[in-house]
Amino acid sequence: MSYKPSRHRWIRTLLLALIAPLFVVVLPIPQAHASINNFVSKFHSNTMTDFAMSSSGKYQLLAVDGDGVYLSSNFGSSWTQVMSGDPAVSYYAKVAVSGDGSKMAIGAEPTADANSYAVPGDLYTSADYGATWTNKSVSKAWLGIRMSDDGTKMLAWTEVTATLASMLFYSTNSGTSWTQVTQYSGLMNWNDGAVSADGKIWWAQCSSCATPGLFRSTNGSTWTAKSPPHVPAGLHDLSVSTSGTTIFATGASNIYRSYDTGTTWTQIQTPNSGAVLADNISTSGTGRVVMLSGLNNFIYLSNDSGTTWIESTFNSDLNGQNLVAGSLGLRVSRDGTLLMADVQYGELYEQTIAFPTAPRAVAVSPLSTTSFFVSWSVPTSAGDGAITDYVIETSTNLSTWNTYKHSASTSTNVTFAGLTQGASYYYRITPVSAWGNGDSVTSRAFIPGPAPRAPTSLVATAGNAQVILTWNSVVETSPIQTYYVESSIDAGVTYIAFGHNATTDTTIAVTGLSNGSSYLFRVRGVSDGGYGTPTVSSAAIPRTTPDAPTFVWGNTTTTVVSLAWQAPSFNGGSAITDYVIRYSSNAGGSWTTYIDSVTAADTATITGLTNGVNYLFRVAAKNIAGTGPESSDSSQIMLQDIGPATIVISLPGGVRVAYKSTSVIITATVSQDGRVTFIVGTKRIPGCASLLTQSLSITCKWKPAVQGSVAIRATLKPTNTYYTPVNSADLSIGVARRTGVRGA
């Protein structure tokens, strides 16, 4: 974007206002034009002197003649004055904004009076999005400022007078210090410039040099002429892409384009078949979207680097009048979706445009070994206007593209035949709308050929709810793009596809299976030639370790623990082959594995333990998949050294004499409670059989029936079954006849 020299700008503005009505008669508005989204006024004030914005357009800086500088941080929706103007002293002529908007620059220009250039203007910079400003005290009559994305590289030039040449300066430290370019001498008139986003390429445009034209530098100090040929009057306006390699320039009412940093140039046709005289120009970051003002007072837009143009209309406050020739400053955002036009009628206009997005995918289906059915998904958005066609291109090397000729159509598929087996074919699809071409999608290389042969050596290895499949691939004319994997749970009657990301790996884990169920698997290669012949695996049964056993308990004797448990409710999909038993003798502080033979029995006899020690036991089930979780701990189990039970019988007072027909009490004292039976000779004493002891004793009331010597004894059957029944020693007593007793 460029502006004419700013001296006597108020006179030019007045003249434009006076002659504006004449344009309605002399230059009538063309009636046949394509209407894009109308421009919307975003700012209204006095005559504007310069406009700049960040790469996205979010941050915008606007200089207004004699009024100051205004800043917007919301795409022009609202504005704040960041620098006030004093027309009696100077006004702010030129502005620049870095790529992210964090750094800004303002160049002041002296008031146009007799001492205009004796009191040059100052240069102000900001490094905090325009919040605060620093006067760099570089006093020049600034005509233009440009900066790199990071704001460190800056290019600026001053205005020319009848006695003073225009001067070109560069800075590599965000404007802290400046160096004048002294390579060229004479009455120079630098009128536009540019800096690439990375600051590695600098451009300056001179309209009144010894050799007018465009100059390029890689360091700001040394410059080389890079002008388009046959532009004797020099260039008028300049705009470069983000990289600095694509350049658009206007001169002698023509448009010139270079794709190689100005080494070679092509003159491209102006709108309306060349009838429009080109004025100012601006391009997007890629050089694809171009905005042009014509001397016929219209703005034109291109979405294909200036190859074709669409005339844009917009609603203004000009009562039907259009733009004034030569009064436009243009800006295009880096992504090409935001267009800004400074009209110098005191209006800043904005237009947002949306291109069709790229088709979402390109796919092929083989019709034969030498033909493809190519299809794609419609774009997510058609942008500004319905999609009317698709540009379809083919390539075998991604460098040379051939356009598939067809009638305009919104169909999303096409057939290509006569292809060469084994050759690579790329397809590029670009949607077309009323606004222009949208974003393209480029396919991967599609390679025609026969469908793949069957994979070899397919092996299925069972795991936990999954099976790992491995196989050997086969080299094909049309390389395999992925493998199609299926599983069957009904012995191959039906198969279900296993969803996975496309891969050429020859190992895949088929997940989500049921442990304990038998599966077959089928694998086939998929290439651009189609689905290949499948290979079927042998049966595989997914499995995991068994659940934990439950209800661990045990009985003890003096030397062993008879341990038992309940088998797991789920064996993991594979038969239990063994149990792992561990025990602890310190309340679970440490555990020891009990070594026994391999068995699936749910009982075990534990030997080698210590009497009198409390033990805890844990049990885990084991199958081919491994050892499962352990059971809960058993209750404490102790081996005791109990020895034999004892029983002793006696008569009151320890006597050994009883009297016939006179009752006597026999007492049995035991070491373990149980049931006691008293016996005289070989017969049980009536009423004294299987008496339950209490507190380790029991008594029996016996009335001897005969005289003489008799043997009394007792048997004990302990309640604790770990004790065996025991007999007391015989107690021999004499039964006498009580004297003096009748009938004795």
ABEGO torsion letter per residue (X at the ends): XBBBBABGAAAAAAAAAAAAAAAAAABBBBABBBBBBBBBBABBBBBBABBBBBAAGABBBBBBBGAEBBBBAAGGABBBBABBBBAAABBBABBBBBAAGABBBBBBBBBBBAAAAABBBBBBBBAAGGABBBBAGBBBBBABBBBBAAGABBBBBBBBBAABBBBBBBBAAGGABBBBBAABBEBBBBABBBBBAAGABBBBBBAABABBEBBBBAAGABBBBABBBGBAAEBABBBBBAAGABBBBBBGGBBBBBAAGGABBBBBBBBGGGABBBBBBBBBAAGABBBBBBAAGBBBBBAAGGABBBBBBBBBAAGGBBBBBGABBBBBBAAGABBBBBAGAGBBBBBBBBBBBBBABBBBBBABAABBBBBBBBBABAEBEBBABBBBBBBAAGABBBBBBBBBBABABBBBBGBBBGBBBBBBBBBBBAAEBBBBBBBBBBBBEBBBBBBBGBBBBBBBGBBBBBBBBBBBABBBABBBBBBBAAGGABBBBBBBBBBABABBBBBGBBBGBBBBBBBBBBBAAEBBBBBBBBBBBBBBBBBBBBGBBBBBBAABBBBBBBBBABAGGBBBABBBBBBBAAGGABBBBBBBBBBABABBBBBGBBBGBBBBBBBBBBBAAEBBBBBBBBBBBBBBBAEBBBBBBBBBGGBABBBBGBBBBBBBBBABBEBBBBBBEABBBBGABGBBBBGGBBBBBBBBABBEBBBBBBBBBBABAABBBBBBBBBBBBBBBBBGBBGX
